[in-house]
Amino acid sequence: MNAWLDGHTSICDPRYNDGRDRFPLCTLIFWEKMNKVIEEQQEWKAGLEWVKERQLEWASTGKEGLIHNYGTFAALEDIRLASQLQLRWDTIPAKDLAQFLGTKWLASDNIDQIAERVTKDVRTWGKVMVVRTLFQEAIMLYGSSVSSISSTGAHLLEEFKDELVNGVVEKLYVPFNINSNHW
């Protein structure tokens, strides 16, 4: 009877107390957030395990030169997952590092982060440009046979026209995802 009187603002979970208790709807939001945090923690832990395995492998095969400073590896264990890491130009969430620790496929966001950092590097500023993955998408859209999609691609390419035509950039690097296999 309580389910009818609460205005549909609660839920039942059959996994808890055989579904007899009701929870507020905000519980569902909490569960979703907790699942996301748990996934991030598992990804971070897997990344740290991969680093430890590489460290032991390199040390056992006489490649100690690859391990310049053991403190670098140890520092990864001290990083809190929810913290922000200060880089030369800005900050990134520590959880984003997990993508780089291991053999997982780098997402477009990761490639864009790398491209942005290389482009903002003072030593290469104004000489080298690493475009975002949007550039690849624009080329693919421009080559499409569908006219509406083709015009969208042309519009995206116009954004890069000034830097390229005016000679502002000496070298242009474009990350391409080929056959969804590698960058």
Backbone as ProteinMPNN parsed JSONL, in Angstrom:
{"seq_chain_A": "MNAWLDGHTSICDPRYNDGRDRFPLCTLIFWEKMNKVIEEQQEWKAGLEWVKERQLEWASTGKEGLIHNYGTFAALEDIRLASQLQLRWDTIPAKDLAQFLGTKWLASDNIDQIAERVTKDVRTWGKVMVVRTLFQEAIMLYGSSVSSISSTGAHLLEEFKDELVNGVVEKLYVPFNINSNHW", "coords_chain_A": {"N_chain_A": [[0.825, -1.193, 0.0], [1.997, 1.194, 0.681], [3.538, 1.826, -1.549], [1.749, 2.931, -3.342], [1.03, 5.241, -2.073], [3.28, 6.84, -1.852], [3.691, 8.26, -4.145], [5.128, 7.224, -6.3], [7.857, 7.561, -5.732], [9.767, 5.905, -4.829], [11.733, 2.867, -4.844], [11.98, -0.712, -5.247], [14.277, -3.239, -4.402], [14.954, -6.375, -5.371], [17.167, -7.758, -4.566], [17.757, -7.038, -2.035], [16.659, -7.797, 1.08], [14.626, -9.422, 0.065], [13.091, -7.75, -1.559], [11.213, -6.413, -0.024], [11.589, -4.038, 1.3], [11.498, -0.502, 0.715], [13.22, 1.927, -1.208], [14.381, 5.32, -1.473], [14.183, 7.169, -4.6], [16.58, 8.438, -5.122], [18.439, 6.625, -4.366], [18.935, 4.966, -6.525], [20.405, 6.659, -8.205], [22.631, 6.988, -6.58], [23.6, 4.326, -6.588], [24.316, 4.072, -9.288], [26.392, 5.964, -9.459], [28.184, 4.842, -7.647], [28.774, 2.426, -8.936], [30.18, 3.415, -11.12], [32.412, 4.528, -9.833], [33.504, 2.215, -8.709], [34.2, 0.795, -11.038], [36.168, 2.558, -12.051], [38.062, 2.366, -9.995], [38.783, -0.34, -10.227], [39.904, -0.319, -12.775], [42.081, 1.389, -12.332], [43.5, -0.096, -10.423], [44.154, -2.358, -11.961], [45.822, -1.118, -13.81], [47.96, -0.316, -12.142], [48.868, -2.827, -11.331], [49.794, -3.772, -13.784], [51.935, -2.006, -14.202], [53.598, -2.741, -12.052], [54.189, -5.379, -12.803], [55.647, -4.896, -15.177], [57.797, -3.534, -14.101], [59.038, -5.511, -12.496], [59.607, -7.366, -14.501], [61.38, -5.931, -16.172], [63.454, -5.464, -14.388], [64.32, -8.067, -13.905], [65.285, -8.88, -16.36], [67.539, -7.494, -16.868], [67.169, -4.913, -17.72], [67.452, -2.529, -16.293], [67.947, 0.056, -16.884], [65.662, 1.06, -17.985], [64.161, 1.565, -15.83], [64.464, 4.281, -14.421], [64.063, 5.593, -12.051], [63.009, 4.308, -9.169], [61.242, 5.526, -7.524], [59.386, 6.771, -9.133], [57.649, 4.741, -9.953], [56.722, 3.955, -7.449], [55.434, 6.261, -6.668], [53.063, 6.253, -8.085], [51.404, 4.586, -6.623], [50.763, 6.17, -4.494], [49.08, 8.087, -5.404], [45.937, 9.495, -5.178], [42.857, 8.362, -6.393], [40.753, 10.14, -6.845], [41.976, 12.566, -7.076], [43.347, 15.603, -8.542], [45.771, 16.026, -10.989], [48.491, 18.123, -11.321], [49.704, 19.446, -14.219], [52.06, 20.756, -16.604], [50.6, 22.693, -18.004], [47.897, 22.567, -17.276], [45.418, 20.891, -15.267], [44.657, 17.403, -14.785], [42.277, 14.79, -14.222], [43.209, 12.207, -11.968], [42.233, 9.69, -12.486], [42.207, 9.512, -15.236], [44.737, 8.733, -15.929], [44.801, 6.0, -15.771], [44.095, 4.934, -18.214], [46.44, 5.034, -19.624], [48.099, 3.291, -18.358], [48.929, 0.313, -19.029], [47.828, -2.067, -21.481], [45.593, -1.298, -22.769], [43.291, -0.079, -25.238], [43.677, 3.178, -26.458], [41.434, 5.798, -26.066], [39.62, 8.208, -28.094], [39.49, 10.567, -26.638], [41.781, 10.389, -25.028], [43.806, 10.505, -26.978], [43.292, 13.058, -27.937], [43.949, 14.548, -25.634], [46.715, 14.094, -25.495], [47.49, 15.225, -27.939], [46.768, 17.903, -27.529], [48.518, 18.631, -25.455], [51.031, 18.329, -26.659], [50.81, 20.229, -28.673], [50.589, 22.564, -27.15], [53.066, 22.752, -26.032], [55.827, 24.692, -25.197], [58.27, 24.597, -26.53], [57.633, 23.708, -29.073], [55.672, 25.377, -29.894], [53.754, 27.107, -32.222], [55.16, 26.042, -34.312], [54.738, 23.308, -34.596], [51.837, 21.402, -34.972], [49.48, 19.341, -33.553], [46.68, 17.916, -34.497], [43.302, 17.566, -33.305], [41.328, 14.561, -32.933], [39.078, 15.123, -34.242], [39.695, 16.166, -36.701], [40.298, 13.975, -38.347], [37.761, 12.864, -38.424], [36.432, 14.899, -39.775], [37.613, 14.77, -42.317], [36.751, 12.247, -43.121], [33.982, 12.685, -43.143], [33.796, 14.67, -45.092], [34.485, 13.297, -47.365], [32.286, 11.758, -47.764], [29.508, 10.415, -49.602], [27.004, 11.394, -49.2], [25.346, 14.389, -49.376], [24.573, 16.187, -47.283], [26.042, 15.29, -45.097], [28.572, 15.56, -46.158], [28.778, 18.349, -46.387], [28.885, 19.028, -43.71], [31.362, 17.929, -42.987], [33.013, 19.519, -44.597], [32.628, 21.989, -43.377], [33.806, 21.504, -40.882], [36.466, 21.145, -41.669], [37.07, 23.712, -42.504], [37.608, 25.027, -40.152], [40.246, 24.436, -39.616], [41.566, 25.573, -41.668], [42.788, 28.195, -41.701], [45.148, 27.995, -40.086], [46.62, 26.198, -41.587], [46.778, 27.158, -44.289], [47.874, 29.735, -44.065], [50.438, 29.267, -43.272], [51.169, 29.182, -40.619], [51.824, 26.995, -39.177], [54.505, 24.748, -39.214], [54.822, 21.975, -39.225], [52.432, 19.42, -39.391], [50.646, 17.143, -37.571], [48.555, 14.382, -37.755], [46.428, 12.359, -36.049], [45.252, 9.203, -36.937], [42.691, 6.82, -36.859], [42.902, 3.688, -37.846], [41.065, 1.301, -39.412], [39.871, 0.677, -36.994], [41.825, -0.469, -35.426], [44.382, 0.536, -34.688], [46.221, 3.522, -33.769]], "CA_chain_A": [[0.0, 0.0, 0.0], [2.881, 2.354, 0.759], [4.007, 2.148, -2.897], [0.763, 3.795, -3.984], [0.907, 6.501, -1.355], [4.486, 7.669, -1.901], [3.758, 8.995, -5.407], [6.154, 6.604, -7.157], [9.169, 8.155, -5.446], [10.629, 4.906, -4.209], [11.958, 1.658, -5.636], [12.267, -1.952, -4.527], [15.382, -4.015, -4.949], [14.76, -7.764, -4.934], [18.41, -8.302, -4.013], [17.861, -6.621, -0.64], [15.522, -8.164, 1.933], [13.596, -10.006, -0.816], [12.275, -6.713, -2.182], [10.154, -5.939, 0.87], [11.852, -2.66, 1.717], [11.482, 0.478, -0.367], [14.305, 2.899, -1.14], [14.088, 6.532, -2.246], [14.708, 7.134, -5.968], [17.975, 8.89, -5.145], [19.273, 5.439, -4.174], [19.326, 4.507, -7.855], [21.49, 7.549, -8.642], [23.786, 6.625, -5.767], [24.12, 3.055, -7.091], [24.988, 4.321, -10.573], [27.669, 6.636, -9.178], [29.071, 3.878, -6.998], [29.248, 1.501, -9.971], [31.201, 4.121, -11.902], [33.605, 4.622, -8.988], [34.075, 0.866, -8.598], [34.855, 0.502, -12.319], [37.393, 3.359, -12.116], [39.024, 1.782, -9.065], [39.276, -1.593, -10.8], [40.778, 0.036, -13.891], [43.306, 1.934, -11.741], [44.218, -1.215, -9.809], [44.708, -3.159, -13.059], [46.938, -0.346, -14.346], [49.082, -0.412, -11.206], [49.389, -4.197, -11.425], [50.561, -3.845, -15.032], [53.195, -1.291, -13.971], [54.433, -3.58, -11.183], [54.677, -6.506, -13.603], [56.696, -4.39, -16.073], [58.956, -3.202, -13.279], [59.702, -6.774, -12.159], [60.113, -7.957, -15.745], [62.553, -5.172, -16.617], [64.536, -5.682, -13.432], [64.826, -9.435, -14.027], [65.918, -9.101, -17.667], [68.71, -6.633, -17.005], [66.812, -3.637, -18.343], [67.285, -1.568, -15.209], [68.001, 1.397, -17.461], [64.297, 1.515, -18.231], [63.632, 2.026, -14.544], [65.402, 5.323, -14.006], [63.847, 5.981, -10.673], [61.966, 3.478, -8.572], [60.269, 6.43, -6.91], [58.327, 7.059, -10.097], [56.677, 3.66, -9.852], [56.132, 3.996, -6.11], [54.562, 7.437, -6.581], [51.747, 5.911, -8.628], [50.588, 3.989, -5.57], [50.366, 7.202, -3.545], [48.123, 9.003, -6.027], [44.53, 9.209, -4.9], [42.103, 8.27, -7.637], [39.881, 11.303, -7.008], [42.757, 13.804, -7.082], [43.683, 16.278, -9.794], [47.217, 16.095, -11.154], [48.935, 19.361, -11.943], [50.665, 19.315, -15.298], [52.695, 22.025, -16.917], [49.645, 23.679, -18.495], [46.617, 22.499, -16.586], [45.28, 19.706, -14.423], [43.818, 16.319, -15.292], [41.897, 13.849, -13.161], [44.131, 11.07, -11.84], [41.619, 8.501, -13.072], [42.536, 9.473, -16.666], [46.027, 8.059, -16.104], [44.603, 4.553, -15.86], [44.058, 4.56, -19.63], [47.804, 4.939, -20.13], [48.807, 2.243, -17.623], [48.523, -1.0, -19.493], [47.793, -2.308, -22.924], [44.255, -0.998, -23.25], [43.155, 0.801, -26.386], [43.5, 4.579, -26.092], [40.226, 6.379, -26.639], [39.816, 9.478, -28.793], [39.753, 11.598, -25.63], [43.191, 10.282, -24.646], [44.608, 11.012, -28.096], [43.113, 14.512, -27.943], [44.742, 15.092, -24.526], [48.121, 14.069, -25.902], [47.645, 16.208, -29.015], [46.698, 19.241, -26.939], [49.733, 18.89, -24.69], [52.146, 18.52, -27.59], [50.585, 21.499, -29.359], [50.821, 23.665, -26.21], [54.452, 22.738, -25.567], [56.499, 25.944, -25.543], [59.361, 24.35, -27.476], [57.113, 23.489, -30.421], [54.531, 26.254, -30.123], [53.832, 27.874, -33.449], [55.859, 25.299, -35.356], [54.155, 21.976, -34.735], [50.447, 21.308, -34.534], [48.888, 18.009, -33.56], [45.248, 18.207, -34.514], [42.432, 16.662, -32.561], [40.763, 13.475, -33.733], [37.996, 15.718, -35.019], [40.21, 16.378, -38.056], [40.081, 12.712, -39.065], [36.322, 12.75, -38.639], [36.067, 15.869, -40.807], [38.043, 14.238, -43.615], [35.855, 11.146, -43.476], [32.678, 13.253, -43.474], [33.907, 15.414, -46.345], [34.549, 12.319, -48.445], [31.039, 11.004, -47.833], [28.7, 10.672, -50.793], [25.781, 12.073, -48.787], [25.676, 15.815, -49.454], [24.436, 16.876, -45.996], [27.19, 14.887, -44.281], [29.745, 16.14, -46.803], [28.863, 19.771, -46.032], [29.327, 19.085, -42.314], [32.806, 17.7, -43.015], [33.653, 20.708, -45.164], [32.594, 23.025, -42.342], [34.813, 21.163, -39.874], [37.795, 21.388, -42.246], [37.268, 25.163, -42.564], [38.167, 25.457, -38.872], [41.692, 24.236, -39.643], [42.093, 26.178, -42.89], [43.655, 29.35, -41.442], [46.462, 27.565, -39.611], [47.329, 25.467, -42.628], [47.009, 27.967, -45.489], [48.705, 30.898, -43.754], [51.792, 28.845, -42.93], [51.429, 29.369, -39.192], [52.349, 25.732, -38.685], [55.497, 24.129, -40.096], [54.535, 20.541, -39.299], [51.092, 19.065, -38.952], [50.496, 15.723, -37.28], [47.142, 14.021, -37.704], [46.207, 10.982, -35.601], [44.2, 8.488, -37.654], [42.288, 5.512, -36.368], [42.837, 2.894, -39.064], [40.33, 0.034, -39.277], [39.582, 0.479, -35.568], [42.866, -1.327, -34.871], [45.493, 1.255, -34.076], [46.357, 4.944, -34.105]], "C_chain_A": [[0.867, 1.252, 0.0], [3.368, 2.778, -0.617], [3.032, 3.074, -3.604], [0.719, 5.164, -3.328], [2.135, 7.393, -1.474], [4.664, 8.384, -3.241], [4.834, 8.481, -6.336], [7.518, 7.254, -6.96], [10.097, 7.173, -4.748], [10.734, 3.688, -5.123], [12.177, 0.479, -4.704], [13.453, -2.617, -5.197], [15.227, -5.445, -4.454], [16.021, -8.396, -4.35], [18.545, -7.991, -2.526], [16.564, -6.96, 0.082], [14.332, -8.657, 1.096], [12.642, -8.968, -1.398], [11.168, -6.165, -1.311], [10.358, -4.5, 1.304], [11.872, -1.747, 0.499], [12.593, 1.494, -0.118], [13.894, 4.157, -1.896], [14.733, 6.443, -3.632], [16.166, 7.568, -6.038], [18.938, 7.723, -4.907], [19.778, 4.911, -5.506], [20.476, 5.35, -8.406], [22.767, 7.221, -7.878], [24.418, 5.334, -6.275], [24.868, 3.249, -8.403], [26.345, 4.981, -10.358], [28.664, 5.672, -8.544], [29.612, 2.865, -8.005], [30.343, 2.136, -10.809], [32.512, 4.206, -11.118], [34.288, 3.26, -8.872], [34.799, 0.485, -9.883], [36.169, 1.272, -12.45], [38.464, 2.792, -11.196], [39.61, 0.485, -9.612], [40.232, -1.319, -11.956], [42.118, 0.56, -13.375], [44.155, 0.811, -11.143], [44.863, -2.09, -10.881], [45.902, -2.444, -13.685], [48.164, -0.421, -13.453], [49.702, -1.806, -11.232], [50.243, -4.358, -12.678], [51.918, -3.174, -14.863], [54.128, -2.131, -13.105], [55.009, -4.772, -11.947], [55.798, -6.065, -14.539], [57.965, -4.089, -15.292], [59.735, -4.47, -12.931], [60.311, -7.424, -13.397], [61.389, -7.254, -16.198], [63.736, -5.407, -15.687], [65.141, -7.077, -13.594], [65.539, -9.693, -15.354], [67.105, -8.181, -17.897], [68.42, -5.311, -17.685], [66.573, -2.575, -17.274], [67.323, -0.136, -15.724], [66.623, 1.957, -17.765], [63.643, 2.022, -16.953], [64.615, 3.052, -13.993], [65.273, 5.632, -12.523], [62.698, 5.151, -10.121], [60.88, 4.343, -7.946], [59.127, 6.785, -7.838], [57.242, 6.0, -10.018], [55.972, 3.693, -8.497], [55.161, 5.16, -5.973], [53.169, 7.143, -7.12], [50.83, 5.332, -7.563], [50.089, 5.029, -4.57], [49.34, 8.174, -4.115], [46.711, 8.561, -5.68], [43.749, 9.27, -6.201], [41.255, 9.513, -7.89], [40.657, 12.616, -7.123], [42.947, 14.349, -8.489], [45.195, 16.392, -9.862], [47.589, 17.368, -11.896], [49.984, 19.05, -13.0], [51.254, 20.686, -15.589], [51.668, 23.097, -17.292], [48.348, 23.702, -17.719], [46.585, 21.26, -15.697], [44.426, 18.663, -15.14], [43.428, 15.431, -14.12], [42.849, 12.651, -13.143], [43.553, 9.819, -12.49], [41.904, 8.387, -14.566], [43.869, 8.783, -16.932], [45.872, 6.558, -16.303], [44.557, 4.084, -17.306], [45.458, 4.328, -20.18], [48.613, 3.832, -19.455], [48.298, 0.885, -18.062], [48.518, -1.083, -21.001], [46.415, -2.041, -23.5], [44.311, -0.031, -24.425], [42.94, 2.229, -25.896], [42.278, 5.132, -26.808], [40.558, 7.694, -27.336], [40.122, 10.6, -27.812], [41.212, 11.576, -25.194], [44.095, 10.837, -25.731], [44.494, 12.531, -28.164], [43.897, 15.176, -26.813], [46.212, 15.156, -24.9], [48.376, 15.132, -26.957], [47.651, 17.626, -28.464], [47.979, 19.579, -26.183], [50.939, 19.098, -25.59], [52.02, 19.864, -28.289], [50.891, 22.681, -28.446], [52.255, 23.73, -25.699], [55.178, 23.974, -26.086], [57.574, 25.723, -26.6], [58.865, 24.192, -28.905], [55.989, 24.452, -30.784], [54.749, 27.089, -31.375], [54.527, 27.146, -34.584], [55.168, 23.974, -35.653], [52.728, 22.009, -34.205], [50.013, 19.855, -34.638], [47.39, 18.23, -33.441], [44.476, 17.166, -33.722], [41.895, 15.583, -33.498], [39.569, 13.946, -34.551], [38.415, 15.922, -36.475], [40.007, 15.127, -38.907], [38.605, 12.546, -39.388], [35.863, 13.694, -39.747], [36.446, 15.367, -42.194], [37.113, 13.112, -44.059], [34.474, 11.667, -43.858], [32.71, 13.973, -44.816], [33.929, 14.462, -47.535], [33.277, 11.508, -48.599], [30.252, 11.373, -49.086], [27.392, 11.377, -50.455], [26.085, 13.559, -48.66], [25.565, 16.527, -48.112], [25.599, 16.537, -45.071], [28.459, 15.507, -44.839], [29.895, 17.611, -46.441], [29.285, 19.951, -44.582], [30.835, 18.892, -42.234], [33.553, 18.894, -43.55], [33.696, 21.83, -44.14], [33.653, 22.759, -41.27], [36.227, 21.427, -40.393], [38.103, 22.877, -42.346], [37.896, 25.692, -41.273], [39.692, 25.374, -38.867], [42.362, 24.977, -40.799], [43.101, 27.286, -42.6], [45.055, 28.939, -41.012], [47.281, 26.916, -40.717], [47.703, 26.349, -43.813], [47.973, 29.113, -45.214], [50.12, 30.533, -43.337], [52.158, 29.072, -41.481], [52.138, 28.144, -38.626], [53.328, 25.153, -39.7], [55.226, 22.646, -40.298], [53.153, 20.288, -38.722], [51.034, 17.555, -38.761], [49.013, 15.429, -37.085], [47.015, 12.576, -37.222], [45.03, 10.366, -36.354], [43.944, 7.15, -36.99], [42.033, 4.652, -37.601], [42.187, 1.549, -38.768], [40.007, -0.315, -37.828], [40.599, -0.431, -34.896], [43.939, -0.553, -34.137], [45.469, 2.717, -34.505], [47.629, 5.115, -34.873]], "O_chain_A": [[0.509, 2.258, -0.613], [3.593, 3.966, -0.846], [3.452, 3.922, -4.391], [0.396, 6.151, -3.989], [2.042, 8.594, -1.221], [5.68, 9.046, -3.455], [5.4, 9.262, -7.1], [8.25, 7.47, -7.926], [11.095, 7.57, -4.147], [9.936, 3.505, -6.042], [12.515, 0.645, -3.531], [13.605, -2.56, -6.417], [15.351, -5.707, -3.257], [15.954, -9.448, -3.713], [19.355, -8.607, -1.833], [15.497, -6.46, -0.275], [13.18, -8.342, 1.394], [11.493, -9.29, -1.699], [10.261, -5.507, -1.82], [9.394, -3.812, 1.641], [12.22, -2.168, -0.604], [12.871, 1.87, 1.02], [13.136, 4.073, -2.862], [15.716, 5.726, -3.816], [16.907, 7.119, -6.913], [20.124, 7.828, -5.217], [20.918, 4.46, -5.608], [21.411, 4.815, -9.002], [23.852, 7.18, -8.457], [25.641, 5.248, -6.383], [25.929, 2.662, -8.61], [27.33, 4.608, -10.993], [29.85, 5.69, -8.872], [30.781, 2.486, -7.935], [31.32, 1.479, -11.168], [33.589, 3.984, -11.672], [35.514, 3.17, -8.933], [35.889, -0.085, -9.834], [37.17, 0.718, -12.903], [39.637, 2.74, -11.563], [40.808, 0.239, -9.472], [41.247, -2.0, -12.104], [43.169, 0.217, -13.915], [45.371, 0.77, -11.332], [46.005, -2.52, -10.72], [46.887, -3.086, -14.05], [49.283, -0.573, -13.942], [50.923, -1.947, -11.162], [51.291, -5.003, -12.642], [52.934, -3.697, -15.32], [55.322, -2.224, -13.393], [56.172, -5.132, -11.763], [56.794, -6.775, -14.687], [59.072, -4.355, -15.76], [60.959, -4.499, -13.058], [61.413, -7.969, -13.336], [62.365, -7.908, -16.564], [64.876, -5.533, -16.134], [66.35, -7.247, -13.436], [66.322, -10.637, -15.454], [67.621, -8.1, -19.012], [69.338, -4.655, -18.177], [65.607, -1.816, -17.346], [66.797, 0.775, -15.085], [66.43, 3.172, -17.8], [62.694, 2.805, -16.993], [65.491, 2.721, -13.194], [66.261, 5.899, -11.839], [61.555, 5.282, -10.559], [59.725, 3.925, -7.855], [58.019, 7.068, -7.383], [56.054, 6.321, -10.016], [54.762, 3.482, -8.416], [54.173, 5.061, -5.244], [52.193, 7.729, -6.653], [49.62, 5.556, -7.591], [49.101, 4.795, -3.874], [48.791, 8.996, -3.382], [46.342, 7.401, -5.866], [43.978, 10.159, -7.021], [41.059, 9.898, -9.043], [40.046, 13.676, -7.256], [42.736, 13.655, -9.484], [45.831, 16.811, -8.894], [47.06, 17.649, -12.971], [51.024, 18.461, -12.705], [50.968, 21.657, -14.889], [51.834, 24.266, -16.947], [47.762, 24.767, -17.527], [47.623, 20.661, -15.416], [43.59, 18.991, -15.982], [44.165, 15.331, -13.139], [43.241, 12.148, -14.196], [44.301, 8.979, -12.991], [41.85, 7.288, -15.117], [44.107, 8.301, -18.039], [46.715, 5.92, -16.933], [44.942, 2.951, -17.598], [45.646, 3.524, -21.093], [49.692, 3.476, -19.928], [47.326, 0.374, -17.506], [49.128, -0.269, -21.695], [46.098, -2.502, -24.597], [45.264, 0.734, -24.576], [42.113, 2.464, -25.015], [42.116, 4.95, -28.014], [41.658, 8.226, -27.179], [40.92, 11.488, -28.112], [41.818, 12.632, -25.008], [45.048, 11.56, -25.438], [45.483, 13.217, -28.419], [44.455, 16.256, -27.007], [46.878, 16.161, -24.65], [49.365, 15.86, -26.882], [48.455, 18.456, -28.889], [48.468, 20.705, -26.269], [51.781, 19.953, -25.313], [53.016, 20.563, -28.476], [51.4, 23.7, -28.913], [52.616, 24.677, -25.0], [55.143, 24.264, -27.281], [57.768, 26.569, -27.473], [59.589, 24.504, -29.851], [55.415, 24.351, -31.868], [55.802, 27.7, -31.555], [54.479, 27.608, -35.724], [55.032, 23.572, -36.809], [52.45, 22.563, -33.142], [50.161, 19.221, -35.683], [46.898, 18.679, -32.406], [44.938, 16.046, -33.504], [42.006, 15.699, -34.718], [39.108, 13.242, -35.449], [37.58, 15.858, -37.377], [39.588, 15.219, -40.061], [38.244, 12.137, -40.492], [35.011, 13.338, -40.561], [35.677, 15.525, -43.142], [36.736, 13.032, -45.228], [33.856, 11.155, -44.792], [31.756, 13.894, -45.589], [33.433, 14.806, -48.608], [33.196, 10.652, -49.48], [30.323, 12.503, -49.567], [26.736, 11.908, -51.351], [26.985, 13.946, -47.915], [26.387, 17.395, -47.819], [26.086, 17.401, -44.341], [29.328, 15.934, -44.079], [31.009, 18.08, -46.212], [29.97, 20.92, -44.254], [31.515, 19.608, -41.498], [34.608, 19.255, -43.029], [34.693, 22.547, -44.044], [34.317, 23.686, -40.806], [37.089, 21.882, -39.641], [39.267, 23.272, -42.281], [38.626, 26.682, -41.293], [40.354, 26.157, -38.186], [43.589, 25.002, -40.894], [44.173, 27.308, -43.206], [46.042, 29.474, -41.517], [48.501, 27.073, -40.768], [48.836, 26.29, -44.291], [48.81, 29.426, -46.06], [50.926, 31.425, -43.071], [53.34, 29.146, -41.146], [52.951, 28.252, -37.708], [53.028, 25.075, -40.892], [55.38, 22.122, -41.402], [52.763, 20.865, -37.706], [51.335, 16.789, -39.676], [48.312, 16.128, -36.353], [47.453, 11.659, -37.916], [43.944, 10.944, -36.402], [44.876, 6.44, -36.608], [41.057, 4.867, -38.319], [42.698, 0.759, -37.974], [39.886, -1.491, -37.485], [40.282, -1.092, -33.907], [44.361, -0.962, -33.056], [44.795, 3.096, -35.463], [47.965, 6.23, -35.27]]}, "name": "protein", "num_of_chains": 1, "seq": "MNAWLDGHTSICDPRYNDGRDRFPLCTLIFWEKMNKVIEEQQEWKAGLEWVKERQLEWASTGKEGLIHNYGTFAALEDIRLASQLQLRWDTIPAKDLAQFLGTKWLASDNIDQIAERVTKDVRTWGKVMVVRTLFQEAIMLYGSSVSSISSTGAHLLEEFKDELVNGVVEKLYVPFNINSNHW"}
